[in-house]
Amino acid sequence: MQVIAECGVAIEINTSGKTKLSGGWYPADAILERAHHFGVQVTFGSDAHKPSRVADDLEEVASRLREIGYREWVYYKNKQKQVVSLP
């Protein structure tokens, strides 16, 4: 996680896991907690292959991230990182 933070790379919280055998979002909370400890930024994805799944569980993920200690996440526009407050 330290190397990821030093490289300025964000990791993705992906909610598509709840539709697969993994049974839930990934990465697991323990990994997100360690990422936060090292200052790794996070982004959000739902692997939406249907319009009904776009932003799937967005509020729940944001809430969990706040519990871990995150106050913001990132998204990318034209390959440029954009930092925004958690909703």
KEKE-3310 file (N, C-alpha, C; in steps of 0.2 Angstrom, whole numbers, plus 5000, padded with zeros to 4 digits):
npx = (5004:5010:5019:5009:5003:5014:5016:5005:4993:4976:4965:4951:4935:4924:4908:4902:4905:4895:4886:4893:4902:4910:4903:4901:4906:4922:4939:4941:4935:4946:4957:4954:4955:4969:4974:4969:4976:4989:4987:4982:4972:4955:4943:4927:4918:4906:4905:4895:4885:4872:4860:4853:4862:4871:4881:4878:4875:4881:4879:4880:4893:4900:4897:4902:4916:4918:4916:4928:4937:4940:4937:4936:4936:4941:4940:4942:4945:4947:4959:4964:4966:4953:4948:4936:4924:4917:4900)
npy = (4994:5006:5009:5010:5022:5031:5031:5038:5032:5027:5016:5005:5004:4992:4988:4977:4964:4959:4953:4942:4927:4931:4938:4951:4969:4974:4980:4971:4977:4977:4979:4991:4999:4998:5004:5017:5020:5022:5032:5030:5034:5033:5026:5024:5011:5002:4992:4992:4985:4986:4999:5000:4997:5007:5017:5008:5005:5017:5027:5018:5014:5026:5029:5019:5021:5034:5029:5022:5032:5040:5055:5060:5055:5050:5053:5051:5062:5064:5058:5064:5066:5069:5076:5074:5078:5065:5060)
npz = (5000:5003:4993:4982:4987:4986:4973:4969:4964:4963:4971:4966:4973:4970:4966:4960:4964:4972:4964:4960:4964:4974:4983:4988:4989:4983:4986:5001:5018:5027:5018:5013:5025:5028:5016:5018:5029:5024:5015:5003:4989:4984:4972:4963:4957:4947:4938:4928:4917:4913:4913:4925:4935:4936:4947:4957:4974:4978:4989:5000:4999:5000:5013:5021:5018:5024:5037:5039:5038:5027:5017:5005:4987:4971:4954:4936:4923:4906:4908:4919:4936:4947:4962:4974:4987:4997:4994)
capx = (5000:5014:5021:5003:5002:5019:5015:4999:4988:4970:4962:4944:4930:4919:4902:4900:4906:4889:4883:4897:4903:4914:4898:4901:4911:4929:4942:4938:4937:4953:4962:4953:4958:4976:4975:4968:4982:4995:4985:4980:4966:4950:4938:4922:4915:4900:4905:4888:4883:4865:4859:4850:4867:4876:4882:4876:4877:4885:4878:4882:4900:4903:4896:4908:4922:4918:4918:4935:4941:4940:4933:4936:4938:4943:4937:4946:4942:4952:4965:4967:4963:4949:4947:4929:4922:4912:4893)
capy = (5000:5012:5010:5013:5029:5035:5032:5042:5028:5026:5009:5006:5000:4989:4984:4971:4958:4957:4949:4936:4922:4935:4940:4958:4974:4973:4976:4970:4982:4977:4982:4998:5002:4998:5009:5024:5021:5024:5038:5028:5037:5028:5028:5020:5008:4996:4988:4993:4983:4988:5006:5000:4996:5013:5019:5004:5006:5023:5029:5014:5014:5032:5029:5014:5025:5039:5026:5020:5039:5044:5061:5061:5050:5053:5050:5053:5065:5065:5055:5068:5064:5074:5074:5077:5076:5060:5062)
capz = (5000:5004:4986:4979:4989:4984:4965:4967:4961:4967:4970:4965:4976:4965:4969:4956:4968:4975:4959:4959:4970:4980:4988:4991:4986:4984:4990:5008:5022:5030:5013:5013:5031:5027:5011:5021:5034:5020:5011:4996:4987:4981:4967:4964:4951:4948:4932:4926:4910:4912:4916:4932:4939:4936:4953:4962:4981:4979:4996:5005:4999:5003:5021:5024:5017:5029:5043:5039:5039:5020:5017:4998:4983:4965:4947:4931:4917:4901:4911:4924:4942:4950:4969:4976:4993:4997:4995)
cpx = (5004:5017:5015:5002:5007:5019:5009:4993:4982:4968:4954:4940:4925:4914:4899:4901:4900:4885:4887:4898:4907:4909:4897:4906:4918:4933:4939:4939:4944:4958:4961:4955:4965:4978:4974:4974:4988:4993:4984:4973:4962:4946:4933:4920:4910:4900:4898:4887:4876:4864:4857:4856:4872:4875:4878:4879:4882:4885:4881:4890:4903:4902:4901:4915:4923:4919:4925:4939:4942:4935:4932:4937:4939:4940:4942:4942:4947:4959:4968:4963:4959:4947:4940:4928:4917:4905:4890)
cpy = (5006:5013:5013:5020:5033:5036:5036:5039:5027:5019:5010:5001:4998:4986:4978:4965:4955:4953:4943:4932:4926:4937:4947:4963:4971:4979:4976:4976:4983:4980:4989:5002:5003:5004:5016:5025:5024:5030:5036:5031:5031:5031:5023:5017:5003:4991:4987:4991:4984:4995:5006:4999:5002:5016:5015:5004:5012:5025:5025:5013:5020:5032:5025:5018:5030:5035:5024:5027:5043:5050:5063:5055:5054:5049:5053:5056:5067:5063:5059:5066:5070:5072:5078:5074:5070:5063:5061)
cpz = (5000:4997:4982:4980:4986:4976:4964:4964:4966:4966:4970:4970:4971:4968:4965:4959:4971:4970:4957:4965:4976:4985:4991:4987:4987:4983:4997:5012:5025:5025:5013:5019:5030:5021:5014:5026:5030:5015:5004:4994:4984:4976:4967:4957:4952:4943:4929:4919:4909:4916:4923:4937:4940:4943:4959:4969:4982:4986:5001:5005:5002:5011:5024:5023:5023:5036:5044:5040:5032:5020:5009:4994:4976:4959:4942:4925:4912:4904:4916:4931:4945:4957:4971:4983:4993:4998:5002)
residu = (MET:GLN:VAL:ILE:ALA:GLU:CYS:GLY:VAL:ALA:ILE:GLU:ILE:ASN:THR:SER:GLY:LYS:THR:LYS:LEU:SER:GLY:GLY:TRP:TYR:PRO:ALA:ASP:ALA:ILE:LEU:GLU:ARG:ALA:HIS:HIS:PHE:GLY:VAL:GLN:VAL:THR:PHE:GLY:SER:ASP:ALA:HIS:LYS:PRO:SER:ARG:VAL:ALA:ASP:ASP:LEU:GLU:GLU:VAL:ALA:SER:ARG:LEU:ARG:GLU:ILE:GLY:TYR:ARG:GLU:TRP:VAL:TYR:TYR:LYS:ASN:LYS:GLN:LYS:GLN:VAL:VAL:SER:LEU:PRO)
# end
